[in-house]
Each structure stands twice: as C-alpha cells, then as structure tokens.
Amino acid sequence: MHTDQSAVDLRWHLEDLDFSSIDSARVRGRDDIFLLVCSASFVESGSKTYAQTLVDYFAGDTEVGEWLSQHWQAEELQHGRALKAYVLQVWPEFDWDGAYADFFAEYAKLCTSEELEPTRGQEMVARCVVEMGTTTYYQALNAVCDEPVLRDLTWRIRTDEVQHYRHFHRYFLRYQQQEKLHRPHVLAALWRRVLELRQSDADIALRHAAAWRFRGREQAPPYDAIRKQVYQLMSAQYPMEMAVRMALKPLQLSAWLQRWVERPMAAVARWALLR
C-alpha cells in the first residue's frame, strides 16, 4: 500500500525505490554529495509551508489552487521524504531532524506573502525561475553522482520539476493576458527572482546542512570553502544553456534573438555561479 498521498496521481512513489540496495561505499565518504542531497531534502521538506502561502495568494483561482495543493505540494513533499530516506540510509548517524529544525526556523521567514511578486502573473514568472533552478540542480546532481539509487532518485525528481515548470508557464500565459503584462513587467520579475537565487532557501539549507555535518570536528572547513567546493562540483555538469533557455521563455523572444542572447548569458551565468 502506498502512503496517504496515494490518492494523488503521483508519477512514482517511495516504494519504487530500493533504498536497501544503495551502494553506500560510493557516497559514504563524500561530504560534497552529502551536502547536496541533504540541503535538497531540507528545501523539499519545507514546501508545505510555502505551498500554503501560494495557495492563499491564488485564492479564488480554483484550477491553480487545486493543482498547487493536490499535485505540486504532494510531489515536493515526496521529494523531501525520499531524499531524507536516502540521507538516513547512507549517513544514519546524522541528526536530520535537528538540522532540519534549525533550517526551518530561518527558512519559514521567507514563506510570507510579502516575499511574493506584486501580481499573480509576475509570481508565475518567479515560479518558472524557481522550477528552472530545481530542474537544472537535479540534472547536475544526477550527472556528478555515480551511485545508482541516487541517480534514479534525482532523475525522477528532475522529471517532476520539468512538469512543474510547464504548469507554471501555462498559468503565466493565462495571467499575462488577464493582467496585460508587457515584456518590461516580465523582465522585472525575472530579474528580481534571479537576484534572489544565491540568497535563497537553497543557500540557507546548505549552511545548516554543513553546520550539522561538521559539528564537533576540530578542523571544520569554513562555510565559504564548503560552498565553493559544492558549486564547483555542480558547475562542471550544470546545464547552463538549458537554464538560460528556461529562464528566458516567459519573455517570448523571437527565435533569432533567443539564440543571440543565450550563449553570452550562459557564459556570464556560469562565471557568476563560481563567485
């Protein structure tokens, strides 16, 4: 029997993953892989609070509200449970609950309506940026790890995130017409959300995962060194061109202009990733 969310039309379930078959020797000693998986488990597990903020913001839009609460939130929480289960299988000594409590105390401050965009259409643009970030994150994590169960899990999550992006983009197109959003409004929302990426929930999660991972070690590395290490690992396989393409899509640029700006933007973004 599946979990209590089996009534939701999920594309996969935890029971589809055989955590007992994890080849722990491939990842057990990898601080970088631990931090990437653990921090992702924190962010995904905190999605219930953020989802409710979004549901409240889109009150009155039944289609969006039902999809957010019955599908998007259910899938995000499943991602969190699966990633947590992986962490505890490979690193059973890690106090996941204690570390998550510290993360959530800081993260919850971001889950307010004041943090959302001024219009619903612009918030859908911001959602597209977020889903771009998660899609490319899991694609890169899938590429840098060689443990079969983790590769299976990260690709399942990556596939879910692509579908989330498509939903948010479709809702954006509807709101764009309703609100008569012009390209400057879309660009402003894109720019605001992109600027927040490095000071976002992912960075908060990484800091708390690192703090608890290295707690008690006599020579714990400084956080800046930790962050640089994991960013460098991911940047080697990060699909930057795909990220730029997904980020620019709400602008609805002509094909030639899209091609003209993609490559230089990808180069700048790759450089900024390592700063």
C-alpha positions as CSV (number, residue, x, y, z in Angstrom):
1,M,0.0,0.0,0.0
2,H,1.3,3.5,-0.8
3,T,1.4,6.4,1.6
4,D,-1.6,8.6,2.5
5,Q,-0.9,10.6,-0.7
6,S,-1.6,7.6,-2.9
7,A,-4.9,9.2,-3.9
8,V,-2.9,11.9,-5.7
9,D,-1.9,11.0,-9.2
10,L,1.8,10.8,-8.5
11,R,4.2,9.7,-11.2
12,W,6.2,7.5,-8.8
13,H,6.2,6.5,-5.1
14,L,8.8,5.9,-2.4
15,E,8.1,2.2,-2.7
16,D,9.5,2.3,-6.2
17,L,13.0,2.9,-4.8
18,D,15.0,0.1,-3.2
19,F,17.0,2.0,-0.5
20,S,18.4,-1.2,0.8
21,S,20.3,-1.7,-2.5
22,I,22.2,1.7,-2.1
23,D,25.9,1.2,-2.8
24,S,26.9,3.3,0.2
25,A,30.7,2.9,-0.4
26,R,30.3,5.2,-3.4
27,V,28.9,8.1,-1.4
28,R,29.5,7.5,2.3
29,G,32.8,9.5,2.4
30,R,31.7,12.3,0.1
31,D,31.0,15.4,2.1
32,D,30.1,17.2,-1.1
33,I,27.4,14.7,-2.2
34,F,26.1,14.6,1.3
35,L,25.6,18.4,1.4
36,L,23.9,18.5,-2.0
37,V,21.5,15.7,-1.1
38,C,20.8,16.8,2.5
39,S,20.3,20.5,1.6
40,A,17.9,19.5,-1.1
41,S,16.0,17.3,1.4
42,F,15.5,20.3,3.7
43,V,14.2,22.6,0.9
44,E,11.8,20.0,-0.4
45,S,10.5,19.1,3.0
46,G,9.7,22.7,3.8
47,S,7.5,23.1,0.8
48,K,4.2,22.6,2.7
49,T,4.6,26.0,4.4
50,Y,5.5,27.7,1.1
51,A,2.7,25.9,-0.8
52,Q,0.1,27.2,1.6
53,T,1.4,30.8,1.1
54,L,1.0,30.3,-2.6
55,V,-2.5,28.7,-2.3
56,D,-3.6,31.7,-0.2
57,Y,-2.1,34.1,-2.8
58,F,-4.1,32.5,-5.6
59,A,-7.3,32.2,-3.6
60,G,-10.3,32.3,-6.0
61,D,-8.4,30.6,-8.8
62,T,-9.7,27.0,-8.3
63,E,-7.6,25.4,-11.0
64,V,-4.3,26.9,-9.7
65,G,-5.2,26.3,-6.1
66,E,-6.1,22.7,-6.6
67,W,-3.0,21.9,-8.6
68,L,-0.8,23.6,-6.0
69,S,-2.3,21.8,-3.1
70,Q,-3.1,18.4,-4.6
71,H,-0.2,17.9,-7.0
72,W,2.7,20.3,-6.7
73,Q,2.8,20.2,-2.9
74,A,2.3,16.4,-2.8
75,E,5.2,15.9,-5.2
76,E,7.5,18.3,-3.5
77,L,6.9,16.6,-0.1
78,Q,7.5,13.2,-1.6
79,H,10.8,14.5,-2.9
80,G,11.7,15.6,0.6
81,R,10.8,12.2,2.1
82,A,12.7,10.3,-0.5
83,L,15.9,12.5,-0.1
84,K,15.6,12.3,3.7
85,A,15.3,8.5,3.5
86,Y,18.4,8.4,1.3
87,V,20.4,10.5,3.8
88,L,19.4,8.4,6.7
89,Q,20.2,5.2,4.8
90,V,23.8,6.3,3.9
91,W,24.5,8.5,7.0
92,P,22.3,7.1,9.8
93,E,24.3,8.9,12.5
94,F,23.3,12.3,11.1
95,D,20.7,14.1,13.2
96,W,18.4,15.1,10.2
97,D,15.5,16.2,12.4
98,G,17.7,18.5,14.5
99,A,19.4,20.1,11.5
100,Y,16.1,20.5,9.7
101,A,14.6,22.3,12.7
102,D,17.4,24.8,12.6
103,F,17.0,25.2,8.8
104,F,13.2,25.6,9.0
105,A,13.4,28.3,11.8
106,E,15.2,30.5,9.3
107,Y,13.5,29.3,6.1
108,A,10.0,29.9,7.5
109,K,10.7,33.7,7.5
110,L,10.8,33.6,3.7
111,C,7.4,31.9,3.4
112,T,5.3,35.0,3.6
113,S,3.1,36.8,1.1
114,E,5.4,39.8,1.3
115,E,8.1,37.8,-0.4
116,L,5.8,37.2,-3.5
117,E,5.6,39.2,-6.6
118,P,3.1,42.2,-6.8
119,T,0.8,40.4,-9.4
120,R,-0.2,36.8,-9.9
121,G,1.2,36.8,-13.4
122,Q,4.6,38.0,-12.2
123,E,4.6,35.4,-9.5
124,M,4.1,32.8,-12.1
125,V,7.2,34.2,-13.8
126,A,9.1,33.8,-10.5
127,R,7.8,30.3,-10.2
128,C,9.2,29.5,-13.6
129,V,12.6,30.7,-12.4
130,V,12.4,28.5,-9.3
131,E,11.4,25.4,-11.3
132,M,14.2,26.2,-13.7
133,G,16.6,26.2,-10.8
134,T,15.4,22.9,-9.4
135,T,15.3,21.1,-12.8
136,T,18.8,22.0,-13.6
137,Y,20.0,21.3,-10.0
138,Y,18.8,17.7,-10.0
139,Q,20.0,17.2,-13.6
140,A,23.5,18.3,-12.5
141,L,23.4,16.3,-9.3
142,N,22.4,13.3,-11.4
143,A,25.4,13.8,-13.6
144,V,28.0,14.2,-10.8
145,C,27.0,11.2,-8.7
146,D,27.7,7.6,-9.6
147,E,25.5,5.8,-7.0
148,P,22.7,4.0,-8.9
149,V,19.8,4.6,-6.5
150,L,20.7,8.3,-6.1
151,R,20.9,8.7,-9.9
152,D,17.5,7.0,-10.2
153,L,16.0,9.3,-7.5
154,T,17.5,12.5,-8.8
155,W,16.2,11.9,-12.3
156,R,12.7,11.1,-11.1
157,I,12.7,14.4,-9.2
158,R,14.2,16.2,-12.2
159,T,11.3,14.9,-14.4
160,D,8.7,16.1,-11.8
161,E,10.3,19.6,-11.8
162,V,10.1,19.8,-15.6
163,Q,6.4,19.2,-15.4
164,H,6.0,21.8,-12.6
165,Y,7.7,24.3,-14.8
166,R,5.3,23.6,-17.7
167,H,2.3,24.1,-15.4
168,F,3.6,27.4,-14.0
169,H,4.4,28.6,-17.5
170,R,1.0,27.7,-18.8
171,Y,-0.6,29.6,-15.9
172,F,1.7,32.5,-16.6
173,L,0.4,32.8,-20.1
174,R,-3.2,32.9,-18.8
175,Y,-2.4,35.6,-16.3
176,Q,-0.3,37.5,-18.8
177,Q,-3.4,38.0,-20.9
178,Q,-5.6,38.8,-17.9
179,E,-3.2,41.4,-16.4
180,K,-1.9,42.7,-19.8
181,L,1.6,42.1,-18.7
182,H,4.2,43.6,-21.1
183,R,7.8,42.4,-21.5
184,P,9.2,45.0,-19.0
185,H,6.9,43.6,-16.3
186,V,8.0,40.1,-17.1
187,L,11.7,41.1,-17.2
188,A,11.5,42.8,-13.9
189,A,10.0,39.7,-12.2
190,L,12.7,37.5,-13.8
191,W,15.5,39.8,-12.7
192,R,14.2,40.1,-9.1
193,R,13.9,36.3,-8.8
194,V,17.3,35.6,-10.4
195,L,19.0,38.0,-8.0
196,E,17.5,36.1,-5.0
197,L,18.8,32.7,-6.1
198,R,22.1,32.9,-4.3
199,Q,20.4,34.2,-1.1
200,S,17.6,31.8,-1.3
201,D,16.3,28.7,0.5
202,A,19.0,26.6,-1.1
203,D,21.8,28.6,0.5
204,I,20.1,28.5,3.9
205,A,19.7,24.8,3.6
206,L,23.4,24.3,2.6
207,R,24.6,26.4,5.5
208,H,22.6,24.4,8.0
209,A,23.5,21.0,6.5
210,A,27.2,22.0,6.6
211,A,26.9,23.3,10.2
212,W,25.5,20.0,11.4
213,R,27.7,17.8,9.2
214,F,30.9,19.3,10.6
215,R,29.7,19.9,14.1
216,G,32.3,18.7,16.6
217,R,35.1,18.4,14.1
218,E,38.3,20.0,15.2
219,Q,39.2,21.3,11.8
220,A,35.8,22.1,10.2
221,P,36.2,23.9,6.9
222,P,34.9,27.5,6.7
223,Y,31.5,27.7,5.0
224,D,32.8,29.8,2.1
225,A,35.2,27.0,1.2
226,I,32.4,24.4,1.5
227,R,30.1,26.4,-0.7
228,K,32.8,26.9,-3.3
229,Q,33.6,23.2,-3.3
230,V,30.0,22.1,-4.0
231,Y,29.4,24.8,-6.5
232,Q,32.5,23.8,-8.5
233,L,31.4,20.2,-8.4
234,M,28.0,21.1,-9.8
235,S,29.2,23.7,-12.3
236,A,31.1,21.1,-14.2
237,Q,27.9,19.4,-15.2
238,Y,25.4,22.2,-14.8
239,P,23.2,22.5,-17.9
240,M,23.6,26.3,-18.1
241,E,22.3,26.7,-21.7
242,M,19.1,24.8,-20.6
243,A,18.8,27.1,-17.5
244,V,19.0,30.2,-19.6
245,R,16.6,28.9,-22.2
246,M,14.0,28.1,-19.4
247,A,14.5,31.4,-17.7
248,L,14.0,33.4,-20.9
249,K,11.0,31.5,-22.1
250,P,8.4,33.8,-20.4
251,L,9.9,36.8,-22.3
252,Q,8.6,35.2,-25.5
253,L,11.6,36.4,-27.6
254,S,11.9,35.8,-31.3
255,A,13.8,32.7,-32.2
256,W,16.8,34.7,-33.6
257,L,17.0,37.0,-30.6
258,Q,16.8,34.0,-28.2
259,R,19.7,32.3,-30.0
260,W,21.7,35.5,-30.0
261,V,21.4,36.1,-26.2
262,E,21.6,32.5,-24.9
263,R,25.3,31.8,-25.3
264,P,26.7,35.0,-23.7
265,M,24.1,34.9,-20.9
266,A,25.1,31.3,-20.2
267,A,28.8,32.2,-20.1
268,V,28.1,35.1,-17.6
269,A,25.8,32.9,-15.5
270,R,28.4,30.1,-15.3
271,W,31.0,32.7,-14.2
272,A,28.7,34.1,-11.6
273,L,27.9,30.6,-10.3
274,L,31.5,30.3,-9.1
275,R,31.8,33.7,-7.5
